[in-house]
Amino acid sequence: MKQQVLLSASDLRVHFNINKHILPSKRKVVKAVDGIDLDVYRGETLGIVGESGCGKSTLARALLRLIEPSSGQLHWKGQDLLALGKHQLADKRREFQMVFQDPSACLNPRLTISECIAEPLLTHEPSLSRSEVEQRVIKMMDKVGLLASQRNRYPHEFSGGQCQRVGIARALILKPDLVVCDEPVSALDVSIQAQVINLLDDLKQEMGLTMLMIAHDLSVVRHISDRVMVMYLGKPMEIGRYDKVFDDAHHPYTKALLSAVPVANPTLARQRNVQLLPGDLPSPLNPPSGCVFRTRCPDSSNQCAQQKPTLSGHSDHQIFCTHTQIGTYNP
């Protein structure tokens, strides 16, 4: 049975002008997201990974139009999302929500926890009575593991993990179809991270959610994702089923990321071959020609500088590389 595409992006680009020089040749542009093609299927969890500064968070915000894309196409349930006006987009936002990276920064310190969670309800369902709103808030607090007796406290009275649970409750109170999680555990203590990830996984199963998980921790993505996309300097490197990407990685960048994942067993850690990438991350103001990864790729050749990598593979596993191929791509 063919999977339903919930969110689709085609050649999506987000470019930021650093200066407004009168001459086009003198203008400096950061290509934070540069030509992303992506389908998010209903009911799946798609993980997006890469180094800091690769464009993961910018892509997530562009997909929800929290940042306006510079060009490309974006469709939500078949509807052109970029064609929607301000008020139409505001109505659509109840269908897709976001969990932000810093839980304390995204909560209003002047509002109680109950008021923070209820805010989307008051915006999108103003006809609800006060008691109905309170009951919805209490029910959602219970789902995320917070006590109803804590609802009149303020954000500063909670730990980071508890604040993130509040952020999750606020995102889910409207029962959205899609939840985008922008590194939801990176600001939390390691002992709390597993609890929050397991909570998100449980809520996904219980509420039938579709999730987009942004992270730089590969273990987090492997635990929760159905498919994974690896990004580098605003471009996709490899995308596929999580087992294909983690157990049968083809792209040199993906292999390097996986080789850097810590291993708990000291004996295995000493035996493994860590693939160190030469050089530093290129400036996004002046990315390399051809393949953007070529300046750090161990397999780079003159061909990589002259032509952009082509897509190869199949629906379960795709790669963007000049030298490495995965069969023939049949969309």
N, C-alpha and C positions, 0 to 999 in steps of 0.2 A: 504494500500500500504506500502510495506517495505521501511524503511528509508535507504538512502545511507550512508554507513560509509565512512567518509572522512579521518579520522585519527584513527588508532587503536594501542593500546599499550597492550602488554601481558607480565605479570610478569616482568615489567620494574623495574630495580634497579639502583640506583646511590650511590655508596659507595666511600668515600674519605679516603685514608690512611693518618693517622696523623703522623706516623713515619714509617721508613723503616727498622725495626729490622730484623736481619737475621733469627731469630726464629719466625715461624708463630704464636706461642702461645703468643708472646710478642708484636705482632703488634696491633696497635689501629686503629679501623675503625669506621667512622661515617656513619651510614646507613641513609642518607638523604632521599632517596626514596627507599622503600623496598617492592617490589612485587605488583606494581600497574597494575590492569587490567582496561582498559578504552577504550570506543568507543566514538568518537565525530561524530555526524551525521550532514550531510549537512544542512545548514540553521538554526541550533539551536544555542543558547547561553548556554554554560555549565559553571556554576559558581563553583569555587573551594575555599572553606573556611577552616579556622582553625586558631589556635593560631600562633603567631610569632615563627618561628623555626620549624614548622611542616613539611616543605618540599614543600610548594606550589610553590614558585618561582623556586626551583631546578627542580621540575617536569615540569614546563612550559618550562624551557630552555632545558631540556632533550628531550622533545617532538619535539623540533625544531632542535635538535642536536647543540645547542649553548654550551651545556655541553654533553660530550660523555657518554652515559649510560654504566654502568659496565656490565650489562647483560640484557637479555630479548629480546623481539621482538617489532619492531616499523614499521608500514606500513602506507604509504600515498597513498590513492586511489588504494590500493591493491598492491603497489610496496614496496619492502623491503627498507626502508629508511636507515637502518644501513649498507646495502651492497653498497651504493653509494659512489664513490670516491669523492675527494675534488672538482673537477671541475663539476662533475655531480650534487653534492649537491648544489654548487653555482648557477647552472642553475635552480634548483628546488626552491630556496629561493624566487623567485619572486611570487610563489604561496602561501607562508605563511610568514607573517610579524609579528612584535611585537611592541607594545607600552609599553615603559618602565616606571618605577615608578617615577623617578626623571626627569622631563622634561628638566631642565637646564643642567643636567650632560650628557644627551645623544645628545646634539647639539654642534657642533663644533663652539667655540666662534669666530673663524677666518672667518667663512663663513656667508654670508648673509642668511636671511630666505629663499629666493628664491633658493640659492645654496644648502641649506640643504634639501629642499623638492625635488629638481631636482636630487640629488645624485643617488638614485636608478634608475632613468630613464637613466642617463648617463652610469651606469654600465650594465644594462640589455637591453637597447634599444639604442645602440650607433649610429644607423643609423638615428635617429631623428635629424632634423635640429634645429638650435638654436631657431628659432621662434616657432617651434612646441613644443619644451620643455617649452618655456616660456608660451605658451597658456595652456598647460597641468597644469603647476604650478598655473597659475592664476585661472583656473577653480577649481582646488582642494582647493585653499585658500578660494574661495567663498563657497565651500561646507562645510568647517569647521568654517565659520564665521569670516574669516580674510579679511581685505581690500587689494586689489591688490596694492594700493599705498604704503603699508607697506613692500613690498617684498624685498626692498634693505636695510632694517634695519638689525641690528645684534641681536642675542638672548638676550644680556644684556639689550636691550631697551624694552623688553616685560615683562609682568607679568608672574607668574607661570602658570596661566590658559591659556594665549595666547601661551606660549611655549609648553604646552601640546597639544594644537590645531595644532601647527606646527608638533609635533611628530606624531599626528594622520594623518595629511595630508601626511607626508613622508611615513608612513606605507601603506597608501591606494593609493598612486600615481600609483602603478603598477597593481591595481585592483586584489588583491590577493583573494584566496578562503577562507583562514583562517587568522584571526587576533587574536593574543594572547595579552591580556591586563594584564600586571603585576601590579596590584594595581595602576591603572591610576589616581586615585583621592586622594590617601592617603597623598600626599605631597601638596595638594591644600587647600586653605581656604574653610571652610564649605559652604560659600555663592556661591562658584564657582563649587563645586562638582556636584550639581544637574544639572547644565548647561552642564558639560562635559559628564555626564552619559546619559542625554537626547540626546545629540549630537551623541554619539556612538549608541544609540538605533535607532535614525532616519537614520543614515548612514547604519546600518545593514539592515533596511527595504528597503532603497533606492537602495543599491548596491547588495543586496542578499548575504550578508556576513555570514560566520560561525564564531562565536566568542568563545574564551575561556577567561573567566573573573576570574582573581585571586584577591581575596579581603579578608580582615578580618572584614569588615563592613557588617554585615548580611543584613542591610536595602538596601544597594547597590545591593547585589546579588539578593535579593528577587525582586527588581524593574525590573531587566533587564534579569534575567536568565529563561530558559525553564527547565533546570535540574540543580541539585546541588550535588556536592560531598563534604563531610566533611572529612578532614584529621587530623590525630593525629600522631606525631612522625614518619612520613614517610609512614604511612599506611592508607588505607581508612577505615572509620568507618560506613558511611551511604551514599547512593547515590540514587537519584530518581528524579521524577518530583518535581518542586519547591513547589507546593502546598502540595504534600505528605510529603516532608521533613519539611516544616515550620508549617504545620497545623496538621500533624500526625506523629511527630518524634518518633522513637522507641529507638534509641541508647541513653544511659545515657549521653554520651558526647554531642550529639546534643541537648538534652533537657537542659543541663547546659548552653550551648552557647546561646540558645534562651531565657532562663530565665534571662540572663544578658543584653539583649537588652534594652536600656533606653525607658521608657514610658513617653510621654509628659504630660499626665493627672496625677496630684499628687495623686488623690484619688485612681486611678487604680494602681499607683506605690506602694502605701502603702499596697494594698490588695494582690498583686502578691507574689508568693512564689519563691524567688530566690534560685536556687540550687547551693550552693557553693561547689566547688570540694576541697577535702582535699589534703594537700601536695603540692609539687611543680612538675613542669614538669621534668620527669626523664632525666638523662644525655643521649644524643644520643650515647655516647661512651659505655654505659652499660645499654641498654634498658631492661625492665623487660622480663622475660621468658613468654611464652604463649601469652596472650593478653597484648599488650603494655600499655593498658589503665587501667589494673587491679589495679595498686597501687593508683589510684584516683577514682576508680569506687565504688559507694555506694552499688552495688550488687555483688561485687567481692567474689569469693569463691576459695577453693583449686583447683578446676577444672580449673579455669581461668589461674592458674600458670602452669598447666601441659599440656594443649593443646591450640593450636592456634584457634581463632574463625573461625567458618565456615560461608559460605554465605547462607543466606536465603532470601526469598522474590520472587518477580517477576520482569518483565522488567521495570515496573514503579517505583518500590521501593525495594531497597535491603539494607541489613544490615549485618555487620560483628560483631557477638556477640555470646557468648557461652550460655547466659541465655535467651535472647530475640529473638524470631523468628517471621518471617512474612510469614506465609503459607509455600508453597513449591516453590523452585526456579526452573523455567523452562526457560532456555535461548532461 
